[in-house]
Amino acid sequence: MTKSKDWRLQPGVQIDDETAAEVAKIACALKSLSLYASLVLEKEDCPEDLQQVVDEGVAAIHKIFAE
């Protein structure tokens, strides 16, 4: 399996292609959830714990994948 062309690994990150592809799927889902939480839900309507989980997930994505 090849790495997704939409995602580039951060320098120094070494994971096999299959794992990178699976993590990229999770990253896409978290990015989508992040957009939903920030655009569709107003901040006062978005539970704080959900926003924290989303923010932590997006931060983790940035440790693995380059923008």
CORVENDA-V274119 format. One record per pair of residues at least 12 apart in sequence whose C-alpha atoms are under 8 Angstrom apart, sorted by the first residue. I is the first residue (numbers start at 1). J is the second residue. D is the distance in Angstrom with one decimal. If there is no record, write none. Layout:
i=(I | I)
j=(J | J)
d=(D | D)
This chain:
i=(1 | 1 | 1 | 2 | 2 | 2 | 3 | 3 | 3 | 3 | 4 | 4 | 4 | 7 | 7 | 7 | 7 | 8 | 8 | 8 | 9 | 9 | 9 | 10 | 10 | 10 | 10 | 13 | 27 | 27 | 27 | 30 | 30 | 30 | 31 | 33 | 34 | 34 | 34 | 34 | 37)
j=(17 | 18 | 21 | 17 | 18 | 21 | 17 | 18 | 20 | 21 | 20 | 21 | 24 | 24 | 65 | 66 | 67 | 65 | 66 | 67 | 64 | 65 | 66 | 63 | 64 | 65 | 66 | 64 | 57 | 58 | 61 | 54 | 57 | 58 | 58 | 54 | 51 | 54 | 55 | 58 | 51)
d=(6.0 | 5.5 | 7.8 | 5.4 | 6.9 | 7.3 | 5.1 | 7.2 | 6.2 | 5.5 | 7.7 | 5.9 | 7.3 | 6.9 | 6.3 | 7.1 | 7.7 | 5.5 | 5.3 | 7.4 | 5.8 | 4.3 | 5.5 | 7.0 | 5.5 | 5.0 | 4.9 | 6.4 | 7.9 | 7.5 | 6.0 | 6.6 | 6.4 | 6.5 | 6.6 | 7.0 | 7.9 | 5.8 | 7.3 | 7.6 | 7.0)
